[in-house]
Amino acid sequence: MGIQHLRRSPISATVDFDAHGVQHGFLRLPYSRDDSAWGSVMIPVTVVRNGEGPTALLTGGNHGDEYEGPAALFDLARRLVADEVRGRVIIVPAMNYPAFLAGTRTSPIDRGNMNRSFPGRPDGTVTEKIADYFQRVLLPLADVVLDFHSGGKTLDFLPFCAAHVLADQAQEAKAFEYVSAFGAPYSMKMLEIDAVGMYDTAAEEMGKVFITTELGGGGTATARSIGIAKAGVANVLKAAGILKGSAAPAETIWLDMPNGDCFAFAEDGGLIEPMVDLGDQVEAGDVVARIYPVGRTGAAPSEICAKMSGILCARHFPGLVKAGDCVAVIAVVVG
C-alpha cells in the first residue's frame, strides 16, 4: 500500500453510515478556488438503514453527461423510507459532481475521468480524491454495487444492464443474477476496451457484486430510458433482499461482446453517415458507417465495416467524428 493511501481522506460525510433511518446529506470535499477560498465540493448522498442486512451502493453521474442514473437515484432518494428497507442503501446520484453540474463527461476542475481514476489518491486532484473516498470508504461497506451509465454526448446504446466475465465464477454468477433481475430490454456480457482505473474493476477486485448499465445516450434521457432505470434499481434491491417483494418479471434479450472485433473505430475524421441503426442485424463485412471528408466536395467516403456478425448495440452519436472515435459496437445475441 502506497504512502498516500495511509493518509486520511479529506472528504467528510455529513451523514452517519451506521445510523438507522433516513439521512440526506453531503460528502464534503474542501476545494479552495478563486471564488471561494475556503470552499467545498458538496456531493449529495442519501443513506437509508433499517436493521441488519446487505448494503447496496447505488451510483450515477460517474460521467457527468449521463442522466438516467441521476434521475432514477434522485427520485429513489426522496421516496425510499426506512420501513421498506432491510439492511442499508447508500445513494450517490452524481459521483463526479463537478462534471454533472457542468454536463460534461470529465470534471471541469481537473479534466478527470472518474471512471479511469481508481483507486484515486487522498492527496491528488479533486477527481482522484473522490475516487479514493469511494475506494477506501464506500466500496468496503457494500455487498452489491449498481453504477448507472449511458452513452453521454458521444455515444448511443441499446438499453442494457451488464456485468463482466470474472475469474471468480461464483462472483460472476451472482452479478449476472442481478443483471437478470434488473430486467432491462437487453442484458449484456460486457467487454471493456480498457478496464484500468475503472470503478467497475475496483469493486470487482474487492469481491463485490458489481453491475452497470448503458441506457441510451446523446447527452440526454427519455421517459423510457429513465423508466428502465427506475424499475431496474427497484428490482435489484428486491433481488438483494433489501426491499420486500420479488423483482418484476421482464423479458430481456441476452447479448455477448466476445472479443475486440465487436468494436469499430474511425481512422479518418469527417461527417459520419450511419448505414445501420441500433438493433439492426449486420453480417461480417457489412458497411456500418461511411465517413465523408469535409474539406472539399467530390471526395469518396471511407467505409467502416463490421468485423463480425451480430446486432448494432452502440453507435457514435454526433454527426462529426475524429480519427480514433468508436463509431459502432456489435454484439452477438445469445438468448
Summary of the structure (lengths in Angstrom):
residues: 335
radius of gyration: 20.4
end to end distance: 43.0
largest distance: 69.9
contacts: 1194
relative contact order: 0.13
helix: 25%
strand: 31%
